[in-house]
Amino acid sequence: MHVLTLIAAREAATLSPGLLAAVRDAVAGAPPDILSPAEAADIATAAPPDMHAVHAALAGAPVDAVAQPSGPDRRKRLLLADMDSTIVTSETLDELADFAGLKDRIAAITRRSMNGELDFATALRERVAMLRGLGLDALEKTWERTRLTPGAATLVATMRAHGAFAALVSGGFTFFTGRVATLVGFDAHRANVLLDDGAALTGAVAEPILDRDTKQRTLHELAQAHAIPLSATLAVGDGANDLAMLRDAGLGVAFHAKPIVAAEARAKINHADLRAVLFVQGYRAEDLSNA
């Protein structure tokens, strides 16, 4: 058996009975199981659903569709989440660069790196070097601007309430991941370390760089440490440096992702917020926890 999960953007609430019936007919599925009224539903199928038929039936509605085999590992026991443009709405390095008057230049490099056009470690060193001499108060000012992605706190709180271990793993910086981890409730966080002289940034980052390979290794290390099979792991991210962990996780979710990531990921969330990652695991609205 397989399950097709449909999730509408919460503000749109467009998952109507008519739309559900159209998708069900397109995949010859079972009657929809409503996970959250007008927002999320499961449709069981005997075979992997034809996703071309699914998207044709959706007819452009702002609804995400994720298909996967049904089974005991649907609810994951390990969550690895990227931070920038995933758990938080911004790219924190780009926002930090704004205080040096370099946001546009650095954001352009960030976009190329996240699209897989540049080596991540090289691009990170280049961007950080441009910030040499920037006062440490800019870090606090950047943090004041940082906002959580809708559904982030609910995702982590719900999975932890059901026994999962949640880790934030970022190519960004520990200054921000530590604060985000505390705010959202992650069990652990890993990121790069910005170096400073006590008053300003030195323009360097501690080696080795936390990159795509490190994220992939972290997935395997944490799964082994907590005796969790990879089939019961979940990774969510948006950039090219997330691809390796998305491929290896039992469920890899490309969240509002860059084209190179969306093209390769098995599960894509393009419309809904991070609550969608819970519905894909079969959680119902009444199961969701507040942070």
N, C-alpha and C positions, 0 to 999 in steps of 0.2 A: 504494500500500500504506500501511496504517496499523499502528501498534503500540500495544497496550494493556499497560501495565506495572502489575503488582500488587505491592504491598509491604506486608508484615505488620509490626506492631510487633515489634521484635527480641525483647523479653522474652516475647511471646506465641507467636511462631513458629507461627502458625496457618495458614500457606499449605500446606495438605495437598494430596495428589494428587486427592482427591475434590472439594475446593473448586475447584481449577484446572480439573478436568474440567467442573464445573458452569458455570463462567464461559466456558470455551471453547465449550461447547454453546450457551450463551445468545447468543454473538456470531458463531457459525459460524466460529471462528478456527482457525488452524493449531495443531499440537501445541505445548504450552508449552515455551519455552526457559528453562531454570532459570538465573537469574543468581546466586542465593545460596540454597542448600537451605533450604526451609521459610520463607524470608524474602522472596524477590523472584523474579519471573518475567515474561517477555514473552510475549504472545500476538499474533501477526501476524494482521491482518484485511485483507480486500480493500477494505472500505469503512469509514468512521468508525463505530466500535462504538456501539451504543445503550447509553448510560450508565445509563438506567433499568433496562434488562435486566441490566446488570452488577451494579448494587447489589442488585437482587432476587436474583440468584444468590449474592451474597455473604451475604445473609440476616443482616446485622448483625455479621458477623465484623469484628474490628479490622484491616481491610485497606484500604489506600489504593489507588485506581485512577486512573491518568492515561493519557489517550489522546492521541496526536499523530500527524501524518504521519511516516513513516519517511523517512530521507534522509541526505545527507552531513553536514548541520549538526546532527545529533542530539547529538553531543558538543560542548559549547559551549567557546568560546575566551575568553570574558570573563564573569567572575562579579561581580555587584554584590550585596552582602548587607547587609541591615539589621543592627543590633547588638542593641538591647534586645528581649527576648522572641523573638529569632531566633538569633543566634550566642551570646548569653548568655541565661540562663534568667530574669533579672530585668529590671525597669525601673529602671535605675541612678538616675534622678532621684528616683523614689519611695523607693528605699533611702537615698539621701542625705538626703532629707527626714526620715527616721526619726530622724536624729541632732539634728534641730531640734524633734522632737516633733510633726511635721506630716505624717507619712506618710499617714494616712487622708485628710486634706483634699486633699493634693496628688495622691494616687493616684486620687481620684475625678475630678479634672480630667483626669488622664492618660487614664483610661478613656474619658471623653467625647471627648477629642481623638483618640484612636486609633480610636474608632468613627465619626469623621467628624462629630460633633455640634458641634465647636468649631473655629474657625480655628486651625491649628497654631501659627503664629507668635505670635498673641495669647495663646494658652494657655501657651506656653513662657515668654513674658515674665512673665506673671502668676505662674507657679509659681516661677520664679527669684527674682522680687522678694520672695517670702515667705521666702526663705532669706538675706536680707541679715543680715550679722553672724555667720553660721555659720563657725566656725573651719575653716581649711584641713585640719586633721587629720581632719575628717569625710570628706574625699575619700579619703584612704588607708584609713580604716576601711571605707568603702563598697567600695573595691576588694578588700579582704580577704574580703568577703562574696560577691563576684561569682563565679559559676560558669559554665563553658562548657556549652552545650547538647550533649548526647550526639551524636556524629557531626560536630560542627563542625570539629574539627581534621582529621578524615579527609576531609571534603568539600574543604577548601582544599588540603590536601597532595596529594590525588589529582588535582585539576584542575590544579594548578601542575606536578605531575610530568608531566602530559600536555600541557604547553605553554600553559595558560590563564593569563591575567592576572586576579588576584583583588583586588577593592577592597571595603573596608568603608565604607559611606556611611550616616551616622546623624544623626537629629535630636537625638541626645544630645550628649555633650561630648568634646572631644579628650583630656581627661584620661584618659578610659576607652578611647576608640577606639585611642589610641596604644598602650596596654598590651595591649589585646585583639589588635591587629594584630601586635604583636611576639610574643605568646604563640602565636597560631594560625598566623602565617606569611603574612598578607596582604601584597600588594605595595604597597598604598597605603591611606590612610584619610582620610576627610573627615567633619567634624562641626562642631558649634557650639563657641564658646569662652566659658567662664565667666570673668567678670572678678573680680579680687580686688585688695586693697590690700596684699598681702604677708603678711597675717595672717588675713584673713577674706574671705568673699564680699561683693561690693558690692551684690548683688541685681540685677545687670545681666548681659546676655549680649551679646557683640560682634555688631554688625550687619555685613552682612545675615544674617538667620536662614537656616540651611540647612533647607529645607522640602521639600514634595513636588515642587515645580517644580525645585528644585535637584537633587534625586535624579534626576529625569527628564533634566535637562540633563547631569548627570554620566554617565549611561548613554551618551548620544549623543556626548559629548566623548571619553570613553575609547574608545568603538568607533571613532570617526574617528581618534584619535591612534594606535591600534594597527592600523588598516586591517582592522577586523573588521566584517563585515556584521551588521546587527541580528539577522538570522536565526541567527547563531552566538553570541548573547549570552544570558545567564541572569540573572535577578534573583529574589531571595528575600526575603520580608518578611511582616509580620503586621498592620501598621496602615494606617489610611487614608492616611497620608502616603507609603506605599509604592505605592499603586495606580497612579500614573502610570508609574512605572518598570516595574511588573509588566505593564502593558498594552503597553508599547513593546518590551519584550525579546522575543527570539525564543522564550524559554520563561520565563514568569512564574509563580513558585511561591508560593502563599499557604501559609505554614507555621504550623500551629496558629493560624490567623488569626482576627481579629475578624470578626463576621458580615458587615459591609459589604464586607470584602475577600474573604471566602470566596464571597460571592454573585456576585462579578464575575470572579474569577480563573479562568483557563483550567485551571490545574493546582492541586490542593489536596492537602496532606499534613496529615491530621488525627490520625493514629495513630502513624506511624513517626517515627524521629528523622531527623537531617539526612543520614544515609547514603542515605535515600530519594531525595534530589536527584541522587545519583550513579546509582542504579539507573534512574531515569527517563531518564538520558542513555545507558543501555545498558552501563554499567560492570558488570563481574562481581566477585564477592567477591575473586577472586585479583588483580584490578586495583587494589584499594584500597590506599592508602598510609597509613602511620602518620605522625603529625606528627613 
